[in-house]
Structures are given as structure tokens and as C-alpha cells.
């Protein structure tokens, strides 16, 4: 009885009472009026046929005929009576057999089911929940980001304002709580005072409203919000946002930073305190055909080659590893060692002349324009291929047309450009353009955007040298905000991650622990306390107070944590 009362109260709540119950009562009143009128007309026509029946009989006849049961115990003999019977039967078919079930389902049964669903939807986190990340919204980007953060050991809860979507996501294994985005009690139910971070990736106006609502409940919880336009940044910060991010700018600049130059053999992609992480292409250098052992790099520069990347395939370098035209070296060392590497490779490189210094960007949307702006700010020329006329409003160099058209690509400089960046928001188009550009120019560097993580491997197989997705770049920023220096994304699926020295390794030397063979991870650097990061020597002995920086793909990272456990610091 308590459950039935709860459901009836939900159906007759102020939100639904005026609609559901009102329409249902109006239909019932109309139906009763029709029955009364038919019963009165029954007596009038029977009097016309000189017969007389009780009022109960009139109602009985009306119900029997409208429901089409047709017992036949009371019938008219005149044509007028028979015509009246036809009218009553047709109205019964329409109102009782068609409209009544529809009205009952629409205004009673469906709201009752909806009330049941709402009762099943979780609306609050357990008391005492802390250290969690709250993701407001359930867009594909938010859900992908939640999965990425969970993979790195963070506790993530998503907020959804629709009960059906909430239940569907829960069935798929997501941790989702239902609540209104503009309701302060919703965030109290999410234990925001104990949350590590709140992230909202909706529209700028919705994000501003959410930020205001959260700030009314808690003044200190960090809030990260998405901004589309530069003007919105100040508004979000005024609303109380801790960090506002222009996603297209983050992705565009991330793609532009991965460009390799013939003038500078290596490109710095990140810094870990005093340690510089860079990448360098082997193509058209004296290193082609040589092995790591006989290349002379370590003796001449002291640089540490921490990995080799060949279009989606990451390898830990071995002494007998042969460098090919497709090899991309990942380097770790000091600023001076990186400079020495550039000088060493340039001095021993065969005579080549860079035909064209202009970078080709396919796609002139927000990501493509952000990449072009970044390149111009750093003195690099670029040309955008875009088929929308809106590109004319910018001051960027462009070619108007379809990037799948060979004439357009040649006009933009595909034959001579050292690098092409593919930035469209459609992965199918990105895959097609990657294959097309690789066929036209086997030697060109191709950097591509991935909108869905599942297409990263396909883009590498299609010929992309570097693939970046917004989800991974966002997770990289979030993780480093919560735990600075814990994660550095080098490529999609390839990271440098930090961990405290596992107990199983303490007291052992690097060369005897089998780290590379057992986990496919490579040790990049070691840090003790606040000391500088130093590349480890083979006889380095691991200590309990050290932090280890390791490089590996996603599977290698999982294997490491599975073998040694997680010890964050």
C-alpha cells in the first residue's frame, strides 16, 4: 500500500497533475455525458415505438451497444432506432476501444511507469564519499573522459538530468547520479565539499549557470569548465570557475606542436622539471639503416632514447634495433643534450634541401584555425584547405575547396609540404584523407585528429605518424591538475607516468629487475625527494623514497600496475 500511495502521489504531483489528471478527467466526463445522452435518446425512441423501459435498462442498453457485446435482448424495430443503434456502436468503437485505452495509457499508465523509473534512479552519493571527480553531463566526450579517468584509478561520477538516460547508462556500467543541473541540492547530494574536481563540458551559458549554482553551495571546490569563445573565458572566471578550457584551442595547439622540422631535428614535446622529452624523425638522416648500438648517439650526446614510435606501434629500443625512414625517436635528456643531438644529426646528415616550409592543414574549423594561429605565432607558414566560405573572414592563408580533390591539394602545396595536419570533426573523412595523403607523399609527416578513441589504431594503420584525441588531451590536463607531473601524454595511447618505487623493486639494480621484458615499460628518469630528475644508469639501485618515471603504451602501463600495484605520490 505504501508503494501504491507513493506512485499515486508521483502521478498527481504539481508537475503532472494539471496535464495527466486533468485530461483524463475531461475525457471521462465527456464519455459519461455521451452515455447519459444516449440513454435519454434510448427512452425517447422507445416511446416513439410505443415501448417503455426503466432508466437502468437504458444505461444497460447503452453500455452493451457501445462495448459491441451485442446481446440482442433489447432491439429497435424502426429505422430511426436502427440508425441510432449504428451511431452508438460507431461512437463506442471510437471512444471505448480506441480513445479510452490510448487516454488511459498516455495520462495514467505511462506516468505511473515514469514514476517507477524515477524511484529507481539514484539521486545521491553515499555519505562520506570524497576525492571523487564529478562530470556534469553525459555527452560522448564526457563519457569517454570518464572512462579514461577511471582507467587511471580516479573515482568518477557523472551527473545526468534525464531518468531514462541515467538508467540506460547505469545498465552500461557507468556511475551516474540523476539531478537537475541548476539545483543546489543536487550538488549537495554529490558531496561537492569533498570532491576533488567538478568538470562541466556543456555550452558556455549552461556551464556559467552550473558554476554559479555550485559556488552557492561551496566556495572552494575546483571547477573546470568548457569555453567555446575567448570572450566567454572572463565570464566563466567571474562566475567562479577555477579553470576554463577552449577545447578546440587545446587540440589545435597540441596537433601543431607535433610538427617536425628539417632545420631542427628534434621537437620538444614536454618538460619534466630539468628533463626534456623530445621526438625526432630519422627520415633523411645519417641514422637510417644503423642500429642503436652503432649509431654513436649515446657516446656523442649522452642522450637517452626511451622509445621508438612507428605509426602506432611503440617499441622499447634494443641495441640491435635498426632505424628506418619511418622511425620516430623519443628522446630524454637535458636541454644541452637535446642541442647536442640536433648538432650531431645535422652534421652527419646527407645534403637535403627543404622544398617548402609551409605546413598544410586540412580542415578550417576551430581546431584547424587554432593550429594555424599557433604556427603563425611561432613563425611557421601554413595553408588551410577548407570548403566553407567562412574561412574568407580570417586573415589566414587558405585554398577554398574540397581536400579530397587532387587539384585543390596540389594548389595548397601537398607535393612540397613537409607536414600535413588533418583536423576535421569526422573520423571517416580523417581516415580517407590520411590514406590519400600517404599515397601522394610517402615521405610526408601526417598528424591527424581522432574524434573517437576507437579510431586511433585505424588512423595509424592508414598512415598517420601522430594521432591525438581530445579525450586523452583533456584527461592529461585533468590528471596533471590533480597530481602535477603524474602523467605526460606523448601520443595517443603512449604516456610517461609517475609512480612511487614498488616494494618489489626496492634494493634491486635496474639491469637485474627485468622491467623491460616483464612489463614492456622503459624507465625514463628517477627522482629522489625534490632533487632533479636523472636518467638511470644500469647499475642504479632502487630506493623506497624515489619516484619513477616510466614510458609505455596503455597495455604496458596496465601490465606494470598489475605486477607491482599502484602507489601514487
N, C-alpha and C positions, 0 to 999 in steps of 0.2 A: 504493500500500500504506500510506503514511503517513496519507493521508486516511481510509482504511477503519479503520485502527487507532484514529485519533482518534475516529471516530464510535462504534466499539465500546466504547471507554473511557467515552465520554459516556453510552452506554446502560447500562453496568454500573457507573456511578458510585455511591457510597454512597447518594445521594438516591433513585435509581431501582432499584437492584439488588434490594432486598427486595421491591419491588412487581412490576416488569416481569419480571425473570428468574425470580423465584420462582413467579409464577402460570403463566408459560409452561412451566416445567419440570414443575410439578404436572399440567398438562393433558397434556403429552407422556407423563408416567409413567402417567397414567390410560388414555391411548389405547393404550400398549404393553401394559398389563395386560389390557385388553379384547381385544386381538389374540391374546395368549397364551392367554387363557381360551377364546376362540372356536376357536383351533387345537386345543386339548386336546379340546373338545367335538366337533370335527370327527372326530377319531380314534375317540372313544367311539361316536358314532352310526354311523360307517362299520363299526366292529366289530360293532355291532348288526345291520347289513345284510350282515354277513359279507364285508366287503371290507377291504383293507389298503393303506395308502399311507405314503410316507415323511413324516418331520416337515417337510421342506422343502415338500412338496406341501400339507401342512396350512396352513402360513403363506401359500403361494401362493394357495390357495383363499380364505382369509380376506381377503387384500388385494383380490383380484379382485371378490369379492361386496360388500365394504364400499365399494369405489370405484364399484360399479354398472357395471363394464365388462361383466360377464356373458358371458364367452367360451362357457360351456356345455359345456366339455370334461370337467368333473367335476360330477356332479349326484347328488342323493339320489333314491332311489326310494320310500322310505317316507314316510308322512305326518309322522312325527316329524322326519325330515330336512328335509322341505319347510318345516315350521313353523320350524325352526331357521334355514333359509336366509332366511325372511321377517324374522326378528328381526335377523339380521346385516345384511341390506340396510337396514332402517329405522335401525338404530344407525349404519350407515355414512353414510346421508344426513344424519342429525342431527350426528354428530361430525366427519365428514370434510368435508362440503360446507357446513355452516353454522357450526359452532363453531370448527373449525380456522382458516378464513380470518379470522373475527372475532378470535379469540385472537391470531393472528399479527399482524394489523393493530394491535390495541389494545396489545399488550405488546412488539412488536418494531418494526414499520414506523413507527407513529406516533411513538414515542420517537426513532427514527432521524431522522425528518423534523424533530422538535423540536430535536434536537441540531444538525442542519444550520442551522436558523434561528438558533440561539444563536451559532453560529460566525460568522454573517454580521452579527450585531448589533454596532455599535461600542460599546466599553466604556471608551474613554479619549480625551481630547483630545490633539492634538499637543503634544509638549514645547515649552515656551516660550510657550504661549498665555497672554495676560494682558489685563487690562482688560475682561473679559467679565462678563456677568450670568448667574448660574445660577438657573434656575427649577425648584424641586423639585416634581414632579407634572405631570400632563398633563390637568388638568380644563379645561373650556371657558374658564373665567376665566383660567387660566394661559396657554393657547394664544392667546387674544385679547390678553392682556397682552404676550406675546412678539412678536406681530405688530406691536403698537403701538410697542413699544420699538425694534424693528428698523427701522420706518419713520422713526424719529428718529436713525438711524445708530448705534445701540448693537449690540454683538455679544452675542447671547443664545443660551444652550444650555439645553435642557430635560432634566431627569433623569426617566427612566421605569423602573419595576421589572418591566415585562412585555415579553418579547421580541416577541410578536405586535403589541402596540400600538406598540412602538418602530419596527418595520419599516413598519407602516402609516403612521405619522406621517412617517417619512423619505421614503416614496413621495409624500407630500403636500407635500414641500418643507421640512419643519421640521428644525431642527438638534437632534437628540435623541441622548442617550447613555444606555445601559442600565446599571443597577446597583441594588443594594439600598440603600434609604434609611437603614438602620441599620448600614451597613458603612463603617467609616472609610476603607478602601482606595478605595471608590467616590469619595469626595471628593478623595482624593489624585490619582486618575485625572482628576478635573475641574480640576486645578491651582488649588485653592482659595486657596493662598497668593498667587496673582497675580490673583485675581478682584476685580472692583470691588464686587460685591454678591451675596449669596445671598438668594433670596426663597422662602419656603415658605407656601403658601396652603391647606394641608390642615387636618385637625381640630386642636384645641388639643393633645391628647395626642400626636398624631403630630408636630406642629410642635415640641413640647418635646423629644421624642426626637431629632428631626433636629438641633435646636440643640445638644443635648449632644454628639451624635456629631461635629458639625462642630467644636465647641470643643475636643474632644480632639485634633483634627488641627491646628487653627490658632486662636490666641487673639485675632487682630486683625481678621480678615476681617469686614466689616459683614454682619449678618444681619437681615433684615426678615421678621417672621412675622405670621400672621393670628391674631386672638383673637376669639372669639365673645362671651365673658362678661368683665365687668370684673375678676372675681376671677382670671382666667387671666393678666392682664397681669403681675402680680407674679411669677407662676411662670415665665413666659417670660423675664422680665428676669433672674431668678435663674439660669435655665438658660444665660444668656449672650447672649440676644437683644439686638441693638442698638436695634431699634425694633419695637414691637408695635402692630398696627393693628386696630381694630374696624371692619371694612368697612361694616357697616350704619350705624354712627355717622358715618363719613366721608360716606357717601352721603346719609343723612338730614339732616345739618347742611348739606351742600352744597346740597341742594334748598331748605332753609329760608332760606338766605342770599340766595336769588334773589328773595325776595318784595319787591314794590314797595309803597310806602306813599303814600297820598294826602297825608299830612302832610309827608313828606319826599320831594320829587320824585325824588331820585336815591338809589341804593343803592350803597354802596361794595362792590365785589366782589373787589378785590385792591389791594395796595400794592407798588410797586417803589421801595424807598428813599423818597425825598421825593415821588415821583409817585403820585398816587391814580388808580386806574381805577374808574370807576363806570358805572352804567347808569341810564337814566331813560326812563319811558314818556311819550309825547307825549299819550296819550289824555286828553280833557277839560282840555286846557291851551290857552293862547293861541297855541301854536306850530302847532296844527292848521291846515293849509291854507297855511302860509307856506313859503318856500324857505329854504335855509341862508343865502343872501346877505342877504335882507331880514328875517331873524329878529332880528338885532341881538345875538345871543348873544356873539360874539367881542368886539365893541366894549364890551359892558356887563360881561362877566365875565372875559374873557381865556381862557375855557375852549376846549379843543381837541376838536372832535368827530371822533373817529378812525374811526368806522364807524356804520353803520345796520343794524339787525337786524330783519327782519320774518318771523317764524315759519319759521325755517330758511334764509332767504335773506339772506346777508350782502352788503352793498354798501359801496363806498368813497364817501363823500358828495361831491357836486359842488355848486358854487354854486347851480345851478338845481334841486337835489333838493327835492322837495315833501314836507313832513312830513304823515303821515296818522294816523288814530286807531290804526293798528296798529304805527306806527313805534316802535322801541326804540333810543334813542340810546346810543352808547358814548362815554364822556367820559374825557379825560385832563387832569389839571391838579394844581395844589397843593390842599392842604386848604382854603385860603381861596377859591380859585376855585370849588371844588365848593359851598361855602357860598353864595357869590355867585350861582351858578347857581340853587340852590334858592330863594333870596330873589327873584331876578328872575322866575322862572317862577311862583312863588306870588303875587307882587304883581300880575301881569298875567293870572292865571287867572280864568276865569268863576266865579261863585258856585256851588259844589257842596258837597254835604254827604255825607260818607261814611256810608252807611246802617248798616254793621255792620263792626266791626273784627275779627271772628272769622275766622280762616283755616280753610278746610275741607280736611281730609286724608282721602283715600280709601285705606283700607288701614291696618290697625292692627298690622301685623307689626313686626319690629325696626326697619326703616327708617322706617316711619310714626311709631312711638313715639319714635325718636331725633329726628326732625324736630319733633315736638310738644314734647319736652323742651327742645330748643334755643329754640323760640319762647317757651316759658314763662319760661325763664331771661332772655330779653330783653324781657319784659313784653308779649308778644303773646298774645292769646287764640286758642284753636284748638278745633276739634271733629273728632274722628275718627269715620269711618264704618267699622265692622268687623262682619263676620258671625259671627266666632268668639267664643264666650262668654268666652274667656281675657282679653279686654280689660277685663272687670269687675274683675280683680285689680289694675289700675293705678289711679292717682289722677287720670287724665286725663279730660277731658270727652269723652263719646262718645255715639254713637247706634248701637244694635245692629241690624244688618240688612244687606241687600244694597245696594251702591252703585248697582246698575243699576235699583233701584226708585225711581220718582219721589217717592213719598210719603216714603221714607226720606231722600232728598236734600233735600226741602223741609223736613223736620223738622230736618235738620242745618244748614240755612241757605243752600242753594245760591242762592236768589233775591237775597240781600243780601251774601254774602261777597265781598270784593274779590279773593281768590285761592283757587284750589284746587290742592292738591298730590296727584298720583296716584302711589302708591308700591308697587303690587302687584308680585309677582315674575313675573307673566305678561304678556308684551308684548301678546298678543291682547286681554286684559282692559284694559290701559292704553290701547290704541288705541280700543277701544269706548267707554270712559269719557271719553276726550278728545273724541271726536265728540259724545257725548251732552251733556257739559257745555258745549261750544261752541255747540251748538244751543239749549240752555236759556238760556245767558248769553253773547251775542256780545261783551260788554264785559269779561268776567272774565279775569284773568290765570291761565293754566294752565301749571303746572310739572309735568313728567312724568319718571318714571324709565324708562330703557331698559335692558333686560337683555342685549340683543344689539345690536351696533353696526349691523347691517343694518336695524334697525327705526327708527333715528333719523330718517331722512328721512320715513318713513311717519307717525311721530308729529307731526312738524312739519306735514305735509300735512293731518293730521287736525285741526289747530288748536292744537297746543301752542306756547306762546310760548318756553318754555325746556325743553330736554331734556338730561338728564345721565345718563351711564352709569358704572358702577363701574369698568370697564376704563380709561376715559380719566382718571378721577379718580386711580386708582392710578398710572397712567403719569406723570401730572403730579407726584405726590408723589415718585416714584422719580427722575424726571429732575432735580427740584429738590434732592433729597438728594445726587445725584452731581455736579450742576452748578447750584448755587443761582442762582435768577433766570433760568435759561436759558429756561424755558417757563412760561407762565401760561395756563391753560385758562379762557376766558371763557364758552364754550358748547360743546356737542358739535360738534366739527369746526371750532371757531373759537379761535385761540390768539394770544397775544402771545409771540413768540420772539426770542431774542437771538442776534446773530451779530457777528463782527468785520467791520469795514468791508472789503468786497471790493476787490481791487486795481483792478477796472474802474471803481469809483466814486470812488476817491481823486483829490482835486483838482477834482472836479466840484461844481457847485452843485445843490441839491436840485431846483429848478424845471426844470433842463435835463437831468436824468438819465432822465426817463421811467419812474420807478419804478412809479407807479400804473398807467400804461397797459400796461406790458410784463409786469408780474407780478401785478397786482391786489392788491398789498400796500400798506399805508399806513405811513409812518414815524411812530411814536408818540413816541419820545424818542431823544436822543443822550447818551452818557456818555463822558467822556474821563478815563481813569485812575480815580481814586476820587472824582471830582467828582460832584455831584448830577446827576440826570437832568433834562434840559431839553427842552421841546418845540422842535422845529427851526423856524427861520424859512425862508421860500422861498429866500433867498439864502445859506443855510448851505453852507459848503464842507466836503466830507467829508475827514477826515484818517485816516492809517493807524492811529493809536493810539486810535481811537474804537470804542465798541461801539454797535451799532444795535439798537433795539427796534422790531420791526415787527409789525403785526397783519394777519392774513389767514386765510382758511379753509384746509383741508388742501390743496386744489388750488393755491391761490395760494402757499402755503409751498413746495410741490414745484416750482412754476414758478420761484420765486426761487432755490432751490438749484440747479436745473437750469441757470439762466442764469449765476449767479455762483459756484457751487460752495459747499462747506461749509467755513467757517473758524470753528471753535469757540474760545471763550475763557473 
